[in-house]
């Protein structure tokens, strides 16, 4: 029957064809759904490395409030090209820029307009360059040595009191909202040296230098949670805030007495506006030790001591592994002492850990001792390609013909070979490009790309052919653009499939290599 319908479309026209479809038993729900011939299309996977939005190896930058140096759009645009890294034996493509904003002279004062305007100018430079930025606002990135238990890192550490931090966050809120389009995610920062929430003058000091038993108190947790709540409010609702420690998220969500075995995010909670769904992680000591230099530890509270037993470490690792499926995870390596575990397989488990923890990005510059080992060990190419998402289109079932005002069914079979799914929302669109005029018709597809998890992805959906479309032949393409209109038409911000002969560099579309005739 399908072949008969196809052959007579051009002879009897739309009305008769629709009536014939009803006569033949096809469902008619007012949209004239016509069952027509489907074509199976196969695609070839590409092994090429290339930049894709919001994932991969990030490039590092920093500036201070006392001597603000703005980003150079031309320079950072070059990061999208294959560039060597200083003191490294590898080169990378980068679509992400990490940016330290060090408020070194603002620990007792407001952020001046000149600095706020400098941050705005940075965001415009990022936009011009076709990148996304991961900002972290801190007060110090240097440590003092001296006669303290730790010796190399001694107080005073140099961060700011809570009232100053909260005032600064309030000042930053308009800047962050105005530039949400080029923000990949925001790291909490503020607390402690490097903004890593550890060595702090005002929010608790769990180091041997502290006087509270190497743990954090209820008040410390409450103060930290107040900062996190302010940041979640200051950052646009469709962007996530990353914390350094998984236990920080637990105690924020469930209270200061939350246990390491607290429940991770579920898929029904994920990708919503609730706070729990908007808190991700930056592990700044990836595979540095059995607990990643304190990442997976219980830091205690008023009624419990600090605990780094193996059972606690494993419980927190499981929590972050399950939670990280639905939030943004990234960071950097910090030392090479945990070798061979941080090496390539089979001696190490670098790729296995990236996949288990759903990493979307890592620092291209630090720690190069670890990163260099991935190059010499033979797994760097895989890591570069698989950080974040990597969508391979394997096959599609597509119609050969369609009729105006009817529903058209299609199936796309993909494989996400990356370690994670995209963490920010973006449209998925079917593009119909007229062969005669080049005019494009955009048809939204009903799917959430943030649920295209690692592994097989089967998209079965339907779209309605517009009533006013001009009859003729149309090329089919898939578009995965940015959600923000300001950059939605720029190819740098569209996701490229890892296939041969599909990418249109000038449009950012992915060709489905199939033409459909519309009557």
QUIWOTA-V805996 format. One record per helix or strand of 2 or more residues. SS is the DSSP state (H for helix, E for strand). FROM is the first residue (numbers start at 1). TO is the last residue. If there is no record, write none. Layout:
BEGIN
SS&FROM&TO ; SS&FROM&TO
END
This chain:
BEGIN
H&2&23 ; E&38&42 ; E&56&64 ; H&73&80 ; E&83&84 ; E&91&92 ; E&96&102 ; H&113&129 ; E&132&138 ; H&162&178 ; H&180&182 ; E&183&187 ; H&193&195 ; H&218&234 ; E&241&243 ; H&246&254 ; H&275&278 ; E&279&283 ; H&310&323 ; E&329&331 ; H&350&357 ; E&361&363 ; H&368&377 ; H&380&386 ; E&391&399 ; E&401&402 ; E&407&416 ; E&429&434 ; E&440&444 ; H&449&451 ; E&455&464 ; E&472&479 ; H&491&493 ; E&503&504 ; E&509&518
END
